[in-house]
Amino acid sequence: MIDTDRMTEIKIGGEKFSLILTTRAVKEIAAKYGSLEVIGEKMSNSKDIASTFSELIWLIVLLANQAILIHNYKNPNEKKELLTEEFVELMTTPQDIVKINSVLAKTLTIGTKRNVLGEESTKNVKTE
């Protein structure tokens, strides 16, 4: 079950898109980068702006398409078209991509957060 608290939103070309880090997306990121930790380093490579933008656009498309694929899976009669890198490149400016970068970071952070519940401890508890 997808937790909508783990989604973020961006606007591209005046249209809202949800971003979500799914297990499927993690597998694709790992296949491309080796791990989630490496992705930040790759995308902050300010020496090669074209490469950095390409990496950011790839990640935008990957995370936005997860939400679209979930929608299509749950609503087979109302399928939405997947986002493409070409669409993102045409409908954004470099400034837009820089702004979206912070949303990407947030998406990755909330997608990997853990909700840990601990056991109640009975140590040092006075019983009467």
N, C-alpha and C positions, 0 to 999 in steps of 0.2 A: 504494500500500500504506500503510495507516494504522499509524503508529508508536505503540504503546501507551504509550511513554514520554512522549508528548505529551498524555496524558489525565490528568484529575484526577477525583476522586470527591466527591460530596456525598450527604447523606441528606435526603430529604423524606418526611415521613409514615412514617418507619421503613423506607423503601425506598431502596436505593442507586441512584444515577444517575451515569453517566460523563459528563464534559464534554470536548468536544474542539473546537478551532478548526480548521474545515475551510476549504477554498477557497470553498465554497458559503456558509459562515457569514460569511467576510470580505466577500463580495459583498453579502450582506444588510446587514451592518453599514455598509459604505460607502454603500449606497443610502439608509440611514436617517440616518447621521451625516456622510457625506462622506469620512471616513477613520477608521482605527483610533485615531489620536491624539486625536480629538475625543471619543471615547467616555468616557475618564476624566474629562474636564471635565464632561460632561453628568451623569455618575453621582455626582459629588462635590458637586453643587449642594445644599448643606445648607439653602438658603433655602426650598425647596419639597420637603418630605419625601415627599408623595404622589407627585409626579412622579419623584423619585429612586427610590422603591420600584418604581414602574411600569417605569422603565428597567432596573433590576436584574432584575426578574422577567422582562421581555422577553428579556434576555440569558441568564438561566438557562435559559429554555425553548428558546431558539435553540441554545445549546451542548449541552444535554442531548439535544435532538432530533437533533442530528447523529450522536451515537453510536447512537441508536435507528434512525435511517434507514440507517446503515451496517449494523447488525445485520439489519434487514429486507431490505436489498438482498442481503446474503450468505446469508440464510436465508429464502427466500420462503415456506416452509411453516411457519415459526415466528415470524410477525410479532408485534411488540410494539406496544402502543398508544402514540401520541405524547403527550408531556407537554403540558398546557395551562396558560395563565396562571391560569385559575380554580383548577385543582388546586393549583398552587404557592401561590396566595394563601390558600386554605383550609387547607392542610396546614403552613403555616409561621407563625411569629410574627415581628414586626419584628426581634427579637434574632437569630433564625435567618438572616434576610436579611443582616443586618450581618455575621454570621460567614461566610456564603457569599460575600460580597463579596470577601474576601481570596482565596478559592479561584478566583473569577472572574478576579481580577488575575493569579494564578499561571497559569491556563489560557491567558490571552491572551499572557503572557510566554513560556511554553514553546511555545505554538503558533506564535510568530513568531521563535523563536530560530533562528539559522543555525549549521549545523555546517560550518565552513570548513576545508578541508584545503589546506595550502599545499604548494608544491613544495619539495623538498629543494634547498637552495642548495649549490652547489659552490664558491662564493666563499670565499676565505680558508681553504680546506681544504688542508692539507698533503698532498701525494701523495708517496709514497716510491717 
